[in-house]
Amino acid sequence: MKNLFLIPFLLNYVYLNDKIYFHCANVGRKLDIIHQNNKASFCVINQDTVIPEKFTTAYSSVIVFGTIKEITAENDKQIILKEFIRKFSADYFTEGLEEIKTYIKRTCILELSIDEITGKEGLELQKLRHK
């Protein structure tokens, strides 16, 4: 696996049926690497409030580890893309359906099957919640 680098998923996502879905272009380094090694991780920072006077943050985060694959069936891609519209553009659902028709062939859907979930919460966030 020459020149194999981790690619961070700095992408919007949806959670559906115990899996995490991303959308991206049909070509690129991310897909090249996934085709070589389907192990992936994904991190979500739920909260991160800077507390400057204490030189720290009040944070919580989750990291998911699993395997990732490309979804190729157009019907499945439509279902997942509709979830993206519901999550990010619910007020424009009808217009979003037109976007799906226009771009579905140029859109890659990736499915992350979850093997392990781990989370972390900083002490400062715990203190704030218990006040």
C-alpha positions as CSV (number, residue, x, y, z in Angstrom):
1,M,0.0,0.0,0.0
2,K,2.4,2.6,-1.2
3,N,1.6,6.2,-0.2
4,L,-1.5,5.1,1.8
5,F,-2.6,8.1,3.9
6,L,-5.6,8.5,6.1
7,I,-8.2,10.8,4.6
8,P,-10.3,12.6,7.2
9,F,-14.0,12.6,6.5
10,L,-14.7,16.3,6.7
11,L,-18.1,15.8,5.3
12,N,-21.7,16.1,6.1
13,Y,-23.2,12.8,7.2
14,V,-26.5,11.1,8.0
15,Y,-27.1,8.3,10.4
16,L,-29.6,5.7,9.1
17,N,-30.3,2.1,10.1
18,D,-27.3,1.9,12.4
19,K,-24.9,3.1,9.6
20,I,-23.3,6.4,8.8
21,Y,-23.5,7.7,5.2
22,F,-21.4,10.3,3.4
23,H,-21.6,11.7,-0.1
24,C,-18.7,12.8,-2.2
25,A,-17.5,12.9,-5.8
26,N,-17.2,9.7,-7.8
27,V,-13.4,10.0,-8.1
28,G,-10.6,11.1,-5.9
29,R,-7.9,10.1,-3.5
30,K,-10.5,9.2,-0.8
31,L,-12.0,6.6,-3.0
32,D,-8.6,5.3,-4.2
33,I,-7.6,4.7,-0.6
34,I,-11.0,3.1,0.4
35,H,-10.6,0.7,-2.5
36,Q,-7.2,-0.4,-1.1
37,N,-8.3,-0.5,2.6
38,N,-11.9,-0.3,3.7
39,K,-11.2,0.3,7.4
40,A,-12.3,3.7,8.5
41,S,-13.0,5.9,11.5
42,F,-15.1,9.0,11.9
43,C,-15.1,11.6,14.6
44,V,-17.9,13.9,15.6
45,I,-17.3,16.7,18.1
46,N,-20.6,17.3,19.7
47,Q,-19.6,20.2,21.8
48,D,-16.4,22.2,22.2
49,T,-16.6,25.4,24.2
50,V,-13.4,27.2,24.8
51,I,-12.8,28.3,28.4
52,P,-9.9,30.7,27.9
53,E,-9.3,31.6,31.5
54,K,-8.7,27.9,32.3
55,F,-6.8,27.1,29.1
56,T,-9.1,24.3,28.2
57,T,-12.4,23.4,26.6
58,A,-15.7,21.9,27.6
59,Y,-16.1,19.1,25.0
60,S,-17.7,15.9,24.1
61,S,-16.8,13.7,21.1
62,V,-17.5,10.3,19.6
63,I,-15.3,8.2,17.3
64,V,-16.7,5.4,15.3
65,F,-14.5,2.6,13.8
66,G,-15.7,0.3,11.1
67,T,-15.6,-0.6,7.5
68,I,-16.7,1.5,4.6
69,K,-18.0,0.7,1.2
70,E,-19.5,2.4,-1.8
71,I,-23.3,2.2,-2.4
72,T,-23.9,1.8,-6.1
73,A,-27.6,0.8,-6.4
74,E,-29.4,3.9,-7.6
75,N,-32.5,3.2,-5.5
76,D,-30.4,3.0,-2.4
77,K,-28.5,6.2,-3.3
78,Q,-31.8,8.0,-3.7
79,I,-33.0,6.8,-0.2
80,I,-29.8,8.0,1.4
81,L,-29.7,11.3,-0.5
82,K,-33.3,12.0,0.6
83,E,-32.1,11.7,4.2
84,F,-29.5,14.3,3.5
85,I,-32.2,16.6,2.3
86,R,-34.4,15.9,5.3
87,K,-31.4,16.7,7.6
88,F,-29.9,19.8,5.9
89,S,-32.6,21.2,3.6
90,A,-36.0,20.1,4.9
91,D,-37.7,23.3,3.9
92,Y,-36.6,22.6,0.3
93,F,-37.4,18.9,0.0
94,T,-39.1,19.1,-3.4
95,E,-36.3,21.2,-4.8
96,G,-33.9,18.7,-3.3
97,L,-35.5,15.8,-5.2
98,E,-34.7,17.6,-8.4
99,E,-31.1,18.0,-7.3
100,I,-30.9,14.3,-6.7
101,K,-32.2,13.6,-10.3
102,T,-29.6,16.0,-11.7
103,Y,-26.6,14.8,-9.7
104,I,-27.1,11.2,-8.7
105,K,-24.9,9.8,-11.4
106,R,-22.0,12.1,-10.3
107,T,-22.5,11.4,-6.6
108,C,-20.8,8.7,-4.6
109,I,-22.5,7.4,-1.5
110,L,-20.3,5.8,1.2
111,E,-21.6,3.6,3.9
112,L,-19.7,3.2,7.2
113,S,-20.7,0.0,9.0
114,I,-20.0,0.5,12.7
115,D,-17.8,-2.0,14.5
116,E,-16.9,0.1,17.6
117,I,-18.0,3.4,19.1
118,T,-16.0,5.2,21.7
119,G,-16.7,8.6,23.3
120,K,-15.1,11.1,25.5
121,E,-16.3,14.0,27.6
122,G,-14.0,16.6,29.2
123,L,-14.1,17.3,32.9
124,E,-15.1,20.9,32.4
125,L,-18.2,19.9,30.5
126,Q,-19.1,17.4,33.3
127,K,-18.7,20.3,35.8
128,L,-20.9,22.6,33.8
129,R,-23.6,20.0,33.5
130,H,-23.7,19.3,37.3
131,K,-24.0,23.0,38.4
